[in-house]
């Protein structure tokens, strides 16, 4: 914790920050305004474990059957600490593997601690800078989050810097956004703007959204499938780099937009309780809509060979942004 924050003024209205929290052994903080409350686990990848829309009492974060577990030395990796929800993935998004002399961990940024600095704290706006220096490679991640009064919009602006003075580095980067109950139901609709294209990374087939083919059958990807349905991992090319998840039963919508220059591919995985093994064993009904710089599911070396990695010359910085807006129609 930052000792200088110990005697900050307390405020229980407008935009506000609570930053002296421990939750299940993790340092954490809460940022909120009149419409949103976001609870972030600093010691677990700066992962939001609550994204609450206050007027409807709807939490948009899906949590697996395991819930939020305390850290344990036997389970240090991304997969065994996965709780559902939303994680930042860097410098690898697909698999943990060796690359040269380094062990590159899937989602290192999602399992390691982040520090924070309060940049702005008043009734009209709160802004916090989160930072993480990776251990596998000399990268510094700086993520600024922002809430403004009476807006149901959560803004993220980021930059990643290669701190090596001499070595060019490659990395994969993106956000692993997964949705499930209570927000996702069998009636939820997935919406993209006209011109979105669905792609199969294995077969190379392409279709106009929302249609695709699997095992010779035409499917509509905008609708949720019945429990037990198995679906391929696909990716989507969205023309304006935005999508909406809409609940027809109450009109709650999550509108997600992102920097397509950095993250041109949106992975779409669908886990409708198929009869499968680890990690879900048929227990979860959820989908993922995740923006990455690379198509599924290339490792870092494979992505570099395909020309899809983000290239960081010495001392080079790459910036990006992401926004979440909740609306009710």
Secondary structure, DSSP 8 states (H G I E B T S, - for coil): --GGGTT-----SSSEEEEEEEETTEEEEEEE-SSEEEEEETTTTTEEEEEEEGGGTEE---B-TT-S----TT--STTTT--BSEEEEEEBSS--EEETTEEE-BTHHHHS--EEEEEEESSSEEEEEEEEE-SSSSEEEEEEEEEETT--EEEEEEEEEE--SS--EEEEEEEEEEE-TTT--TT-EEE--TT-EEE-TTT--EEETTEEEETTEEEETTB---TTEE---EEEE-TTSEEEEE-TTT-EEEEEEE-TTT--EEEEEEEE--S--TTTTT--EEEEEEEESS-TT--HHHHHHTT-SEEE-TT-EEEEEEEEEEEE-
